[in-house]
Amino acid sequence: MVAGQTAATKDEFAELALGVDSEFTRLFTGVPGESEDEREARMNAAADIVTDLRREDPVLAAYAERLMGQAPVPLRRPAVIRRTASVERVAA
């Protein structure tokens, strides 16, 4: 419970306790399917923000760094494997 509200997920807890939303979280964890270029740009922005947060809000900076460490690397969509049906004839 945070400030009389119950958080059902860790994202909700972070939002209530730290004042961050899902956009903040996605900045540091990424999104499935992002390209390598998108990931690189996002990580560069995240690193700059963490640098600023270390001076302004060390607790939030630590949370952001933890998120960066938990992000699956690289984030990719699962490959779609297309299979064509083949029919084999068996001699009777």
C-alpha positions in Angstrom: 0.0 0.0 0.0 1.2 3.4 -0.9 -0.6 6.5 0.3 -3.8 4.6 0.9 -3.8 3.0 -2.5 -3.0 -0.6 -3.3 -0.6 -1.4 -6.1 -1.3 -4.7 -7.9 1.9 -4.8 -10.0 5.4 -3.5 -9.5 4.8 -0.9 -12.2 1.8 0.4 -10.3 3.9 0.5 -7.1 6.6 2.5 -8.9 4.0 4.9 -10.2 2.5 5.4 -6.7 5.8 5.4 -4.8 8.1 7.2 -7.2 5.7 9.1 -9.4 6.7 7.4 -12.7 4.5 6.0 -15.3 4.7 3.2 -17.8 6.4 5.5 -20.4 9.2 6.1 -17.9 9.5 2.4 -17.4 9.5 1.6 -21.2 12.3 4.1 -21.7 14.6 2.0 -19.6 13.3 -1.5 -20.4 12.4 -1.1 -24.1 9.5 -2.6 -26.0 9.3 -5.9 -27.8 10.1 -5.5 -31.5 12.2 -2.4 -31.4 15.0 -2.4 -34.0 18.6 -2.1 -33.1 18.7 1.5 -34.2 15.6 2.3 -32.0 17.2 0.4 -29.1 20.4 2.3 -29.4 18.7 5.7 -29.6 16.5 4.8 -26.6 19.5 3.6 -24.5 21.4 6.8 -25.3 18.5 8.9 -24.1 18.1 6.7 -21.1 21.8 7.0 -20.2 21.6 10.8 -20.4 18.5 10.8 -18.2 20.1 8.6 -15.6 23.1 11.0 -15.5 20.7 13.9 -14.7 18.7 11.8 -12.2 21.8 10.9 -10.2 22.2 14.6 -9.4 18.5 15.3 -8.9 16.9 12.1 -7.6 19.3 9.3 -6.6 16.5 7.0 -5.6 14.8 7.3 -9.0 18.2 7.0 -10.8 18.8 3.7 -8.9 15.4 2.5 -10.0 16.0 3.5 -13.6 19.4 1.7 -13.6 17.8 -1.4 -12.2 15.2 -1.3 -15.0 18.0 -1.1 -17.6 19.6 -4.1 -16.1 16.4 -6.2 -16.2 15.6 -5.4 -19.9 15.9 -8.3 -22.2 18.7 -7.5 -24.7 18.1 -7.2 -27.5 14.3 -6.9 -27.5 13.0 -8.6 -30.6 9.7 -9.9 -31.8 9.7 -13.7 -32.0 10.4 -14.9 -35.5 7.4 -16.0 -37.5 8.1 -19.4 -39.1 5.8 -20.0 -42.0 5.3 -23.6 -42.8 3.6 -24.9 -45.9 1.5 -28.0 -45.5 2.9 -30.9 -47.4 1.0 -34.0 -48.3 2.9 -37.3 -48.6 1.3 -40.1 -50.4 1.8 -43.4 -48.9 1.5 -46.5 -51.0 -1.4 -48.7 -49.8 
